[in-house]
Amino acid sequence: MRIGELARRAETVPRLLRYYEQQGLILPSREANGYRDYDERTVDRVLQIRGLLDAGLPTRIIKQILPCLDAPRTIHFTDATPEMLETLESETERMTRRIQCLTRNRDAIREYLDVVKELA
C-alpha cells in the first residue's frame, strides 16, 4: 500500500510515517517508480510505535525493542546497556501508573453515566 493509504488506516499523517522511516522504525520497499510500498503488517507496527511514543519511550529505545515485540518473542539483546534496561524499567513503571490513572478515570465516567442514565 502507498503512504497515503497507510496514513489513513493508521490514523496519522504521511509526514510522521516518513519520520518513522528516517528513524528506522518502519522500512517500506520501493516500487520501480520510487514510491514507498508498505505491507499490511506496517499498519499494526505504526499503531504500536504510536502507543510506545504516547507512553513516553524515545524513538531510540523503541527502535531497539521493536523486534522483541513481534511474535514469537524470542529475540533477546545480549548487548542491552544498563541505561536501556533502566529506561525500560522506569518507563514500565510510568506506564503502570498511567494505566491505573486511566482506569480510575474510566470507572468514574462509567459511574457518572450509570447515574445519569438512571435519572433519564
Jmol script that loads the backbone (N, CA, C; Angstrom):
load data "model"
ATOM      1  N   MET A   1       0.849  -1.172   0.000  1.00  0.00           N
ATOM      2  CA  MET A   1       0.000   0.000   0.000  1.00  0.00           C
ATOM      3  C   MET A   1       0.895   1.236   0.000  1.00  0.00           C
ATOM      4  N   ARG A   2       0.384   2.301  -0.515  1.00  0.00           N
ATOM      5  CA  ARG A   2       1.137   3.559  -0.560  1.00  0.00           C
ATOM      6  C   ARG A   2       1.017   4.305   0.755  1.00  0.00           C
ATOM      7  N   ILE A   3       1.829   5.339   0.896  1.00  0.00           N
ATOM      8  CA  ILE A   3       1.923   6.067   2.160  1.00  0.00           C
ATOM      9  C   ILE A   3       0.604   6.723   2.565  1.00  0.00           C
ATOM     10  N   GLY A   4      -0.158   7.217   1.605  1.00  0.00           N
ATOM     11  CA  GLY A   4      -1.439   7.842   1.924  1.00  0.00           C
ATOM     12  C   GLY A   4      -2.421   6.850   2.523  1.00  0.00           C
ATOM     13  N   GLU A   5      -2.461   5.643   1.965  1.00  0.00           N
ATOM     14  CA  GLU A   5      -3.346   4.598   2.480  1.00  0.00           C
ATOM     15  C   GLU A   5      -2.910   4.174   3.884  1.00  0.00           C
ATOM     16  N   LEU A   6      -1.613   4.015   4.082  1.00  0.00           N
ATOM     17  CA  LEU A   6      -1.110   3.657   5.417  1.00  0.00           C
ATOM     18  C   LEU A   6      -1.459   4.747   6.426  1.00  0.00           C
ATOM     19  N   ALA A   7      -1.271   5.995   6.040  1.00  0.00           N
ATOM     20  CA  ALA A   7      -1.581   7.112   6.933  1.00  0.00           C
ATOM     21  C   ALA A   7      -3.064   7.103   7.309  1.00  0.00           C
ATOM     22  N   ARG A   8      -3.918   6.859   6.343  1.00  0.00           N
ATOM     23  CA  ARG A   8      -5.359   6.825   6.608  1.00  0.00           C
ATOM     24  C   ARG A   8      -5.703   5.680   7.554  1.00  0.00           C
ATOM     25  N   ARG A   9      -5.166   4.513   7.286  1.00  0.00           N
ATOM     26  CA  ARG A   9      -5.513   3.334   8.096  1.00  0.00           C
ATOM     27  C   ARG A   9      -4.916   3.390   9.498  1.00  0.00           C
ATOM     28  N   ALA A  10      -3.757   4.037   9.633  1.00  0.00           N
ATOM     29  CA  ALA A  10      -3.113   4.152  10.952  1.00  0.00           C
ATOM     30  C   ALA A  10      -3.520   5.445  11.654  1.00  0.00           C
ATOM     31  N   GLU A  11      -4.398   6.199  11.016  1.00  0.00           N
ATOM     32  CA  GLU A  11      -4.898   7.464  11.560  1.00  0.00           C
ATOM     33  C   GLU A  11      -3.755   8.405  11.942  1.00  0.00           C
ATOM     34  N   THR A  12      -2.880   8.621  10.981  1.00  0.00           N
ATOM     35  CA  THR A  12      -1.756   9.532  11.171  1.00  0.00           C
ATOM     36  C   THR A  12      -1.535  10.294   9.872  1.00  0.00           C
ATOM     37  N   VAL A  13      -0.418  10.968   9.753  1.00  0.00           N
ATOM     38  CA  VAL A  13      -0.131  11.749   8.552  1.00  0.00           C
ATOM     39  C   VAL A  13       1.121  11.205   7.868  1.00  0.00           C
ATOM     40  N   PRO A  14       1.216  11.340   6.547  1.00  0.00           N
ATOM     41  CA  PRO A  14       2.389  10.843   5.831  1.00  0.00           C
ATOM     42  C   PRO A  14       3.713  11.403   6.363  1.00  0.00           C
ATOM     43  N   ARG A  15       3.702  12.641   6.788  1.00  0.00           N
ATOM     44  CA  ARG A  15       4.935  13.245   7.309  1.00  0.00           C
ATOM     45  C   ARG A  15       5.483  12.448   8.497  1.00  0.00           C
ATOM     46  N   LEU A  16       4.593  12.002   9.379  1.00  0.00           N
ATOM     47  CA  LEU A  16       5.012  11.224  10.535  1.00  0.00           C
ATOM     48  C   LEU A  16       5.543   9.861  10.101  1.00  0.00           C
ATOM     49  N   LEU A  17       4.946   9.273   9.094  1.00  0.00           N
ATOM     50  CA  LEU A  17       5.423   7.990   8.578  1.00  0.00           C
ATOM     51  C   LEU A  17       6.824   8.132   7.979  1.00  0.00           C
ATOM     52  N   ARG A  18       7.063   9.230   7.287  1.00  0.00           N
ATOM     53  CA  ARG A  18       8.408   9.464   6.741  1.00  0.00           C
ATOM     54  C   ARG A  18       9.419   9.629   7.879  1.00  0.00           C
ATOM     55  N   TYR A  19       8.993  10.273   8.970  1.00  0.00           N
ATOM     56  CA  TYR A  19       9.869  10.411  10.142  1.00  0.00           C
ATOM     57  C   TYR A  19      10.172   9.036  10.739  1.00  0.00           C
ATOM     58  N   TYR A  20       9.152   8.182  10.885  1.00  0.00           N
ATOM     59  CA  TYR A  20       9.377   6.831  11.404  1.00  0.00           C
ATOM     60  C   TYR A  20      10.369   6.079  10.514  1.00  0.00           C
ATOM     61  N   GLU A  21      10.236   6.264   9.210  1.00  0.00           N
ATOM     62  CA  GLU A  21      11.171   5.619   8.276  1.00  0.00           C
ATOM     63  C   GLU A  21      12.585   6.161   8.487  1.00  0.00           C
ATOM     64  N   GLN A  22      12.704   7.465   8.614  1.00  0.00           N
ATOM     65  CA  GLN A  22      14.007   8.103   8.839  1.00  0.00           C
ATOM     66  C   GLN A  22      14.662   7.577  10.119  1.00  0.00           C
ATOM     67  N   GLN A  23      13.857   7.301  11.137  1.00  0.00           N
ATOM     68  CA  GLN A  23      14.373   6.804  12.410  1.00  0.00           C
ATOM     69  C   GLN A  23      14.615   5.291  12.386  1.00  0.00           C
ATOM     70  N   GLY A  24      14.264   4.641  11.284  1.00  0.00           N
ATOM     71  CA  GLY A  24      14.468   3.202  11.164  1.00  0.00           C
ATOM     72  C   GLY A  24      13.411   2.367  11.856  1.00  0.00           C
ATOM     73  N   LEU A  25      12.247   2.965  12.124  1.00  0.00           N
ATOM     74  CA  LEU A  25      11.179   2.255  12.821  1.00  0.00           C
ATOM     75  C   LEU A  25      10.300   1.459  11.873  1.00  0.00           C
ATOM     76  N   ILE A  26      10.148   1.944  10.646  1.00  0.00           N
ATOM     77  CA  ILE A  26       9.437   1.198   9.607  1.00  0.00           C
ATOM     78  C   ILE A  26      10.312   1.213   8.360  1.00  0.00           C
ATOM     79  N   LEU A  27      10.205   0.153   7.585  1.00  0.00           N
ATOM     80  CA  LEU A  27      11.057   0.020   6.398  1.00  0.00           C
ATOM     81  C   LEU A  27      10.217  -0.403   5.199  1.00  0.00           C
ATOM     82  N   PRO A  28       9.773   0.568   4.405  1.00  0.00           N
ATOM     83  CA  PRO A  28       8.993   0.202   3.226  1.00  0.00           C
ATOM     84  C   PRO A  28       9.904  -0.317   2.123  1.00  0.00           C
ATOM     85  N   SER A  29       9.312  -1.077   1.221  1.00  0.00           N
ATOM     86  CA  SER A  29      10.039  -1.402  -0.001  1.00  0.00           C
ATOM     87  C   SER A  29       9.766  -0.263  -0.981  1.00  0.00           C
ATOM     88  N   ARG A  30      10.475  -0.266  -2.073  1.00  0.00           N
ATOM     89  CA  ARG A  30      10.279   0.784  -3.086  1.00  0.00           C
ATOM     90  C   ARG A  30       9.835   0.157  -4.393  1.00  0.00           C
ATOM     91  N   GLU A  31       8.871   0.791  -5.023  1.00  0.00           N
ATOM     92  CA  GLU A  31       8.420   0.359  -6.338  1.00  0.00           C
ATOM     93  C   GLU A  31       9.408   0.874  -7.382  1.00  0.00           C
ATOM     94  N   ALA A  32       9.276   0.420  -8.595  1.00  0.00           N
ATOM     95  CA  ALA A  32      10.179   0.828  -9.672  1.00  0.00           C
ATOM     96  C   ALA A  32      10.182   2.338  -9.870  1.00  0.00           C
ATOM     97  N   ASN A  33       9.043   2.985  -9.620  1.00  0.00           N
ATOM     98  CA  ASN A  33       8.951   4.431  -9.792  1.00  0.00           C
ATOM     99  C   ASN A  33       9.430   5.206  -8.559  1.00  0.00           C
ATOM    100  N   GLY A  34       9.908   4.490  -7.523  1.00  0.00           N
ATOM    101  CA  GLY A  34      10.428   5.136  -6.327  1.00  0.00           C
ATOM    102  C   GLY A  34       9.414   5.328  -5.217  1.00  0.00           C
ATOM    103  N   TYR A  35       8.145   5.008  -5.488  1.00  0.00           N
ATOM    104  CA  TYR A  35       7.121   5.152  -4.461  1.00  0.00           C
ATOM    105  C   TYR A  35       7.342   4.140  -3.346  1.00  0.00           C
ATOM    106  N   ARG A  36       7.036   4.571  -2.141  1.00  0.00           N
ATOM    107  CA  ARG A  36       7.100   3.653  -0.999  1.00  0.00           C
ATOM    108  C   ARG A  36       5.960   2.643  -1.103  1.00  0.00           C
ATOM    109  N   ASP A  37       6.256   1.411  -0.697  1.00  0.00           N
ATOM    110  CA  ASP A  37       5.248   0.358  -0.690  1.00  0.00           C
ATOM    111  C   ASP A  37       5.298  -0.330   0.672  1.00  0.00           C
ATOM    112  N   TYR A  38       4.196  -0.243   1.415  1.00  0.00           N
ATOM    113  CA  TYR A  38       4.123  -0.792   2.766  1.00  0.00           C
ATOM    114  C   TYR A  38       3.293  -2.066   2.756  1.00  0.00           C
ATOM    115  N   ASP A  39       3.710  -3.044   3.536  1.00  0.00           N
ATOM    116  CA  ASP A  39       2.903  -4.256   3.631  1.00  0.00           C
ATOM    117  C   ASP A  39       1.853  -4.088   4.735  1.00  0.00           C
ATOM    118  N   GLU A  40       0.957  -5.037   4.807  1.00  0.00           N
ATOM    119  CA  GLU A  40      -0.181  -4.980   5.730  1.00  0.00           C
ATOM    120  C   GLU A  40       0.255  -4.887   7.186  1.00  0.00           C
ATOM    121  N   ARG A  41       1.351  -5.547   7.550  1.00  0.00           N
ATOM    122  CA  ARG A  41       1.818  -5.543   8.939  1.00  0.00           C
ATOM    123  C   ARG A  41       2.240  -4.162   9.418  1.00  0.00           C
ATOM    124  N   THR A  42       2.543  -3.273   8.489  1.00  0.00           N
ATOM    125  CA  THR A  42       3.019  -1.945   8.871  1.00  0.00           C
ATOM    126  C   THR A  42       1.944  -1.132   9.586  1.00  0.00           C
ATOM    127  N   VAL A  43       0.680  -1.395   9.300  1.00  0.00           N
ATOM    128  CA  VAL A  43      -0.404  -0.681   9.988  1.00  0.00           C
ATOM    129  C   VAL A  43      -0.301  -0.940  11.492  1.00  0.00           C
ATOM    130  N   ASP A  44      -0.206  -2.211  11.860  1.00  0.00           N
ATOM    131  CA  ASP A  44      -0.082  -2.551  13.282  1.00  0.00           C
ATOM    132  C   ASP A  44       1.216  -2.011  13.861  1.00  0.00           C
ATOM    133  N   ARG A  45       2.283  -2.060  13.092  1.00  0.00           N
ATOM    134  CA  ARG A  45       3.573  -1.569  13.574  1.00  0.00           C
ATOM    135  C   ARG A  45       3.488  -0.082  13.893  1.00  0.00           C
ATOM    136  N   VAL A  46       2.842   0.702  13.033  1.00  0.00           N
ATOM    137  CA  VAL A  46       2.699   2.144  13.260  1.00  0.00           C
ATOM    138  C   VAL A  46       1.855   2.391  14.513  1.00  0.00           C
ATOM    139  N   LEU A  47       0.781   1.646  14.679  1.00  0.00           N
ATOM    140  CA  LEU A  47      -0.043   1.805  15.877  1.00  0.00           C
ATOM    141  C   LEU A  47       0.756   1.455  17.135  1.00  0.00           C
ATOM    142  N   GLN A  48       1.585   0.434  17.031  1.00  0.00           N
ATOM    143  CA  GLN A  48       2.429   0.043  18.157  1.00  0.00           C
ATOM    144  C   GLN A  48       3.452   1.135  18.471  1.00  0.00           C
ATOM    145  N   ILE A  49       4.070   1.687  17.458  1.00  0.00           N
ATOM    146  CA  ILE A  49       5.040   2.765  17.641  1.00  0.00           C
ATOM    147  C   ILE A  49       4.367   3.967  18.300  1.00  0.00           C
ATOM    148  N   ARG A  50       3.201   4.333  17.797  1.00  0.00           N
ATOM    149  CA  ARG A  50       2.489   5.484  18.371  1.00  0.00           C
ATOM    150  C   ARG A  50       2.147   5.250  19.836  1.00  0.00           C
ATOM    151  N   GLY A  51       1.743   4.032  20.166  1.00  0.00           N
ATOM    152  CA  GLY A  51       1.440   3.711  21.550  1.00  0.00           C
ATOM    153  C   GLY A  51       2.658   3.828  22.445  1.00  0.00           C
ATOM    154  N   LEU A  52       3.792   3.363  21.953  1.00  0.00           N
ATOM    155  CA  LEU A  52       5.025   3.450  22.732  1.00  0.00           C
ATOM    156  C   LEU A  52       5.478   4.902  22.879  1.00  0.00           C
ATOM    157  N   LEU A  53       5.336   5.687  21.824  1.00  0.00           N
ATOM    158  CA  LEU A  53       5.674   7.114  21.915  1.00  0.00           C
ATOM    159  C   LEU A  53       4.736   7.826  22.890  1.00  0.00           C
ATOM    160  N   ASP A  54       3.442   7.508  22.809  1.00  0.00           N
ATOM    161  CA  ASP A  54       2.472   8.098  23.741  1.00  0.00           C
ATOM    162  C   ASP A  54       2.799   7.742  25.179  1.00  0.00           C
ATOM    163  N   ALA A  55       3.383   6.552  25.358  1.00  0.00           N
ATOM    164  CA  ALA A  55       3.751   6.110  26.703  1.00  0.00           C
ATOM    165  C   ALA A  55       5.038   6.768  27.182  1.00  0.00           C
ATOM    166  N   GLY A  56       5.700   7.517  26.289  1.00  0.00           N
ATOM    167  CA  GLY A  56       6.874   8.268  26.705  1.00  0.00           C
ATOM    168  C   GLY A  56       8.210   7.681  26.311  1.00  0.00           C
ATOM    169  N   LEU A  57       8.227   6.564  25.592  1.00  0.00           N
ATOM    170  CA  LEU A  57       9.509   5.997  25.187  1.00  0.00           C
ATOM    171  C   LEU A  57      10.096   6.792  24.030  1.00  0.00           C
ATOM    172  N   PRO A  58      11.390   7.053  24.056  1.00  0.00           N
ATOM    173  CA  PRO A  58      12.028   7.750  22.939  1.00  0.00           C
ATOM    174  C   PRO A  58      12.224   6.803  21.757  1.00  0.00           C
ATOM    175  N   THR A  59      12.322   7.363  20.560  1.00  0.00           N
ATOM    176  CA  THR A  59      12.437   6.539  19.355  1.00  0.00           C
ATOM    177  C   THR A  59      13.694   5.662  19.375  1.00  0.00           C
ATOM    178  N   ARG A  60      14.764   6.112  20.000  1.00  0.00           N
ATOM    179  CA  ARG A  60      15.988   5.290  20.020  1.00  0.00           C
ATOM    180  C   ARG A  60      15.769   4.006  20.806  1.00  0.00           C
ATOM    181  N   ILE A  61      14.965   4.057  21.868  1.00  0.00           N
ATOM    182  CA  ILE A  61      14.644   2.857  22.642  1.00  0.00           C
ATOM    183  C   ILE A  61      13.627   2.007  21.883  1.00  0.00           C
ATOM    184  N   ILE A  62      12.642   2.665  21.291  1.00  0.00           N
ATOM    185  CA  ILE A  62      11.633   1.935  20.516  1.00  0.00           C
ATOM    186  C   ILE A  62      12.305   1.129  19.410  1.00  0.00           C
ATOM    187  N   LYS A  63      13.255   1.732  18.729  1.00  0.00           N
ATOM    188  CA  LYS A  63      13.958   1.037  17.648  1.00  0.00           C
ATOM    189  C   LYS A  63      14.644  -0.217  18.167  1.00  0.00           C
ATOM    190  N   GLN A  64      15.181  -0.165  19.364  1.00  0.00           N
ATOM    191  CA  GLN A  64      15.874  -1.318  19.927  1.00  0.00           C
ATOM    192  C   GLN A  64      14.922  -2.430  20.348  1.00  0.00           C
ATOM    193  N   ILE A  65      13.751  -2.058  20.853  1.00  0.00           N
ATOM    194  CA  ILE A  65      12.869  -3.093  21.406  1.00  0.00           C
ATOM    195  C   ILE A  65      11.798  -3.575  20.426  1.00  0.00           C
ATOM    196  N   LEU A  66      11.584  -2.878  19.314  1.00  0.00           N
ATOM    197  CA  LEU A  66      10.537  -3.299  18.369  1.00  0.00           C
ATOM    198  C   LEU A  66      10.677  -4.759  17.945  1.00  0.00           C
ATOM    199  N   PRO A  67      11.862  -5.246  17.618  1.00  0.00           N
ATOM    200  CA  PRO A  67      11.952  -6.660  17.225  1.00  0.00           C
ATOM    201  C   PRO A  67      11.487  -7.608  18.327  1.00  0.00           C
ATOM    202  N   CYS A  68      11.628  -7.208  19.575  1.00  0.00           N
ATOM    203  CA  CYS A  68      11.212  -8.053  20.700  1.00  0.00           C
ATOM    204  C   CYS A  68       9.701  -8.087  20.859  1.00  0.00           C
ATOM    205  N   LEU A  69       9.002  -7.141  20.275  1.00  0.00           N
ATOM    206  CA  LEU A  69       7.560  -7.049  20.453  1.00  0.00           C
ATOM    207  C   LEU A  69       6.787  -7.840  19.404  1.00  0.00           C
ATOM    208  N   ASP A  70       7.494  -8.347  18.411  1.00  0.00           N
ATOM    209  CA  ASP A  70       6.851  -9.183  17.401  1.00  0.00           C
ATOM    210  C   ASP A  70       6.649 -10.582  17.960  1.00  0.00           C
ATOM    211  N   ALA A  71       5.729 -11.313  17.393  1.00  0.00           N
ATOM    212  CA  ALA A  71       5.529 -12.706  17.794  1.00  0.00           C
ATOM    213  C   ALA A  71       6.238 -13.591  16.777  1.00  0.00           C
ATOM    214  N   PRO A  72       6.917 -14.616  17.166  1.00  0.00           N
ATOM    215  CA  PRO A  72       7.147 -15.023  18.545  1.00  0.00           C
ATOM    216  C   PRO A  72       8.224 -14.157  19.190  1.00  0.00           C
ATOM    217  N   ARG A  73       8.111 -13.993  20.460  1.00  0.00           N
ATOM    218  CA  ARG A  73       9.012 -13.111  21.204  1.00  0.00           C
ATOM    219  C   ARG A  73      10.255 -13.873  21.655  1.00  0.00           C
ATOM    220  N   THR A  74      11.105 -14.186  20.715  1.00  0.00           N
ATOM    221  CA  THR A  74      12.292 -14.969  21.050  1.00  0.00           C
ATOM    222  C   THR A  74      13.570 -14.162  20.936  1.00  0.00           C
ATOM    223  N   ILE A  75      13.473 -12.909  20.545  1.00  0.00           N
ATOM    224  CA  ILE A  75      14.670 -12.086  20.371  1.00  0.00           C
ATOM    225  C   ILE A  75      15.064 -11.493  21.716  1.00  0.00           C
ATOM    226  N   HIS A  76      16.303 -11.663  22.077  1.00  0.00           N
ATOM    227  CA  HIS A  76      16.832 -11.075  23.301  1.00  0.00           C
ATOM    228  C   HIS A  76      18.143 -10.405  22.953  1.00  0.00           C
ATOM    229  N   PHE A  77      18.360  -9.217  23.494  1.00  0.00           N
ATOM    230  CA  PHE A  77      19.573  -8.477  23.207  1.00  0.00           C
ATOM    231  C   PHE A  77      20.644  -8.821  24.230  1.00  0.00           C
ATOM    232  N   THR A  78      21.743  -9.343  23.734  1.00  0.00           N
ATOM    233  CA  THR A  78      22.859  -9.628  24.638  1.00  0.00           C
ATOM    234  C   THR A  78      23.654  -8.364  24.919  1.00  0.00           C
ATOM    235  N   ASP A  79      23.450  -7.342  24.106  1.00  0.00           N
ATOM    236  CA  ASP A  79      24.199  -6.090  24.274  1.00  0.00           C
ATOM    237  C   ASP A  79      23.351  -4.979  24.886  1.00  0.00           C
ATOM    238  N   ALA A  80      22.275  -5.342  25.573  1.00  0.00           N
ATOM    239  CA  ALA A  80      21.429  -4.330  26.215  1.00  0.00           C
ATOM    240  C   ALA A  80      22.248  -3.604  27.276  1.00  0.00           C
ATOM    241  N   THR A  81      22.262  -2.292  27.184  1.00  0.00           N
ATOM    242  CA  THR A  81      23.054  -1.498  28.114  1.00  0.00           C
ATOM    243  C   THR A  81      22.298  -1.317  29.425  1.00  0.00           C
ATOM    244  N   PRO A  82      23.016  -1.067  30.511  1.00  0.00           N
ATOM    245  CA  PRO A  82      22.338  -0.769  31.778  1.00  0.00           C
ATOM    246  C   PRO A  82      21.399   0.427  31.649  1.00  0.00           C
ATOM    247  N   GLU A  83      21.794   1.423  30.839  1.00  0.00           N
ATOM    248  CA  GLU A  83      20.932   2.588  30.619  1.00  0.00           C
ATOM    249  C   GLU A  83      19.612   2.176  29.973  1.00  0.00           C
ATOM    250  N   MET A  84      19.694   1.307  28.956  1.00  0.00           N
ATOM    251  CA  MET A  84      18.485   0.857  28.267  1.00  0.00           C
ATOM    252  C   MET A  84      17.588   0.087  29.230  1.00  0.00           C
ATOM    253  N   LEU A  85      18.160  -0.811  30.010  1.00  0.00           N
ATOM    254  CA  LEU A  85      17.368  -1.590  30.964  1.00  0.00           C
ATOM    255  C   LEU A  85      16.730  -0.694  32.019  1.00  0.00           C
ATOM    256  N   GLU A  86      17.482   0.283  32.496  1.00  0.00           N
ATOM    257  CA  GLU A  86      16.950   1.224  33.486  1.00  0.00           C
ATOM    258  C   GLU A  86      15.821   2.056  32.883  1.00  0.00           C
ATOM    259  N   THR A  87      16.008   2.502  31.644  1.00  0.00           N
ATOM    260  CA  THR A  87      14.971   3.284  30.967  1.00  0.00           C
ATOM    261  C   THR A  87      13.706   2.457  30.790  1.00  0.00           C
ATOM    262  N   LEU A  88      13.857   1.207  30.358  1.00  0.00           N
ATOM    263  CA  LEU A  88      12.688   0.348  30.168  1.00  0.00           C
ATOM    264  C   LEU A  88      11.976   0.069  31.486  1.00  0.00           C
ATOM    265  N   GLU A  89      12.745  -0.157  32.541  1.00  0.00           N
ATOM    266  CA  GLU A  89      12.143  -0.390  33.862  1.00  0.00           C
ATOM    267  C   GLU A  89      11.368   0.840  34.313  1.00  0.00           C
ATOM    268  N   SER A  90      11.968   2.003  34.147  1.00  0.00           N
ATOM    269  CA  SER A  90      11.335   3.255  34.540  1.00  0.00           C
ATOM    270  C   SER A  90      10.073   3.514  33.722  1.00  0.00           C
ATOM    271  N   GLU A  91      10.157   3.287  32.424  1.00  0.00           N
ATOM    272  CA  GLU A  91       9.005   3.523  31.551  1.00  0.00           C
ATOM    273  C   GLU A  91       7.886   2.531  31.843  1.00  0.00           C
ATOM    274  N   THR A  92       8.241   1.307  32.178  1.00  0.00           N
ATOM    275  CA  THR A  92       7.232   0.314  32.534  1.00  0.00           C
ATOM    276  C   THR A  92       6.475   0.744  33.782  1.00  0.00           C
ATOM    277  N   GLU A  93       7.194   1.240  34.764  1.00  0.00           N
ATOM    278  CA  GLU A  93       6.560   1.728  35.988  1.00  0.00           C
ATOM    279  C   GLU A  93       5.666   2.933  35.700  1.00  0.00           C
ATOM    280  N   ARG A  94       6.150   3.840  34.838  1.00  0.00           N
ATOM    281  CA  ARG A  94       5.364   5.011  34.478  1.00  0.00           C
ATOM    282  C   ARG A  94       4.093   4.609  33.732  1.00  0.00           C
ATOM    283  N   MET A  95       4.208   3.617  32.835  1.00  0.00           N
ATOM    284  CA  MET A  95       3.033   3.128  32.112  1.00  0.00           C
ATOM    285  C   MET A  95       2.020   2.535  33.087  1.00  0.00           C
ATOM    286  N   THR A  96       2.494   1.790  34.058  1.00  0.00           N
ATOM    287  CA  THR A  96       1.605   1.187  35.053  1.00  0.00           C
ATOM    288  C   THR A  96       0.842   2.268  35.801  1.00  0.00           C
ATOM    289  N   ARG A  97       1.537   3.326  36.209  1.00  0.00           N
ATOM    290  CA  ARG A  97       0.858   4.441  36.901  1.00  0.00           C
ATOM    291  C   ARG A  97      -0.168   5.093  35.981  1.00  0.00           C
ATOM    292  N   ARG A  98       0.170   5.258  34.723  1.00  0.00           N
ATOM    293  CA  ARG A  98      -0.753   5.874  33.771  1.00  0.00           C
ATOM    294  C   ARG A  98      -1.982   4.995  33.556  1.00  0.00           C
ATOM    295  N   ILE A  99      -1.760   3.685  33.446  1.00  0.00           N
ATOM    296  CA  ILE A  99      -2.881   2.749  33.288  1.00  0.00           C
ATOM    297  C   ILE A  99      -3.804   2.831  34.495  1.00  0.00           C
ATOM    298  N   GLN A 100      -3.231   2.890  35.684  1.00  0.00           N
ATOM    299  CA  GLN A 100      -4.045   2.990  36.899  1.00  0.00           C
ATOM    300  C   GLN A 100      -4.867   4.278  36.897  1.00  0.00           C
ATOM    301  N   CYS A 101      -4.254   5.370  36.481  1.00  0.00           N
ATOM    302  CA  CYS A 101      -4.968   6.653  36.414  1.00  0.00           C
ATOM    303  C   CYS A 101      -6.089   6.591  35.379  1.00  0.00           C
ATOM    304  N   LEU A 102      -5.792   6.049  34.210  1.00  0.00           N
ATOM    305  CA  LEU A 102      -6.817   5.924  33.171  1.00  0.00           C
ATOM    306  C   LEU A 102      -7.958   5.017  33.624  1.00  0.00           C
ATOM    307  N   THR A 103      -7.630   3.951  34.320  1.00  0.00           N
ATOM    308  CA  THR A 103      -8.657   3.047  34.824  1.00  0.00           C
ATOM    309  C   THR A 103      -9.567   3.757  35.819  1.00  0.00           C
ATOM    310  N   ARG A 104      -8.968   4.532  36.733  1.00  0.00           N
ATOM    311  CA  ARG A 104      -9.778   5.298  37.691  1.00  0.00           C
ATOM    312  C   ARG A 104     -10.695   6.277  36.965  1.00  0.00           C
ATOM    313  N   ASN A 105     -10.160   6.983  35.976  1.00  0.00           N
ATOM    314  CA  ASN A 105     -10.962   7.951  35.219  1.00  0.00           C
ATOM    315  C   ASN A 105     -12.076   7.255  34.443  1.00  0.00           C
ATOM    316  N   ARG A 106     -11.762   6.127  33.812  1.00  0.00           N
ATOM    317  CA  ARG A 106     -12.783   5.380  33.076  1.00  0.00           C
ATOM    318  C   ARG A 106     -13.896   4.929  34.015  1.00  0.00           C
ATOM    319  N   ASP A 107     -13.512   4.397  35.172  1.00  0.00           N
ATOM    320  CA  ASP A 107     -14.513   3.923  36.131  1.00  0.00           C
ATOM    321  C   ASP A 107     -15.385   5.071  36.641  1.00  0.00           C
ATOM    322  N   ALA A 108     -14.793   6.231  36.876  1.00  0.00           N
ATOM    323  CA  ALA A 108     -15.562   7.387  37.330  1.00  0.00           C
ATOM    324  C   ALA A 108     -16.553   7.834  36.257  1.00  0.00           C
ATOM    325  N   ILE A 109     -16.123   7.821  35.002  1.00  0.00           N
ATOM    326  CA  ILE A 109     -17.020   8.215  33.903  1.00  0.00           C
ATOM    327  C   ILE A 109     -18.145   7.201  33.761  1.00  0.00           C
ATOM    328  N   ARG A 110     -17.805   5.915  33.860  1.00  0.00           N
ATOM    329  CA  ARG A 110     -18.862   4.890  33.787  1.00  0.00           C
ATOM    330  C   ARG A 110     -19.884   5.068  34.906  1.00  0.00           C
ATOM    331  N   GLU A 111     -19.401   5.335  36.115  1.00  0.00           N
ATOM    332  CA  GLU A 111     -20.294   5.547  37.252  1.00  0.00           C
ATOM    333  C   GLU A 111     -21.192   6.756  37.009  1.00  0.00           C
ATOM    334  N   TYR A 112     -20.609   7.831  36.505  1.00  0.00           N
ATOM    335  CA  TYR A 112     -21.390   9.031  36.175  1.00  0.00           C
ATOM    336  C   TYR A 112     -22.459   8.704  35.139  1.00  0.00           C
ATOM    337  N   LEU A 113     -22.067   7.987  34.070  1.00  0.00           N
ATOM    338  CA  LEU A 113     -23.036   7.629  33.034  1.00  0.00           C
ATOM    339  C   LEU A 113     -24.159   6.768  33.583  1.00  0.00           C
ATOM    340  N   ASP A 114     -23.844   5.831  34.464  1.00  0.00           N
ATOM    341  CA  ASP A 114     -24.875   4.981  35.067  1.00  0.00           C
ATOM    342  C   ASP A 114     -25.879   5.823  35.840  1.00  0.00           C
ATOM    343  N   VAL A 115     -25.389   6.791  36.616  1.00  0.00           N
ATOM    344  CA  VAL A 115     -26.286   7.651  37.413  1.00  0.00           C
ATOM    345  C   VAL A 115     -27.153   8.500  36.481  1.00  0.00           C
ATOM    346  N   VAL A 116     -26.554   9.090  35.461  1.00  0.00           N
ATOM    347  CA  VAL A 116     -27.291   9.942  34.522  1.00  0.00           C
ATOM    348  C   VAL A 116     -28.343   9.130  33.782  1.00  0.00           C
ATOM    349  N   LYS A 117     -27.996   7.932  33.385  1.00  0.00           N
ATOM    350  CA  LYS A 117     -28.962   7.079  32.653  1.00  0.00           C
ATOM    351  C   LYS A 117     -30.133   6.677  33.543  1.00  0.00           C
ATOM    352  N   GLU A 118     -29.853   6.456  34.833  1.00  0.00           N
ATOM    353  CA  GLU A 118     -30.937   6.103  35.756  1.00  0.00           C
ATOM    354  C   GLU A 118     -31.906   7.266  35.923  1.00  0.00           C
ATOM    355  N   LEU A 119     -31.395   8.488  35.894  1.00  0.00           N
ATOM    356  CA  LEU A 119     -32.230   9.672  36.070  1.00  0.00           C
ATOM    357  C   LEU A 119     -32.993  10.037  34.801  1.00  0.00           C
ATOM    358  N   ALA A 120     -32.527   9.546  33.671  1.00  0.00           N
ATOM    359  CA  ALA A 120     -33.154   9.910  32.400  1.00  0.00           C
ATOM    360  C   ALA A 120     -34.439   9.163  32.140  1.00  0.00           C
TER     361      ALA A 120
END
end "model"
wireframe off; spacefill off
backbone 0.3
color backbone group
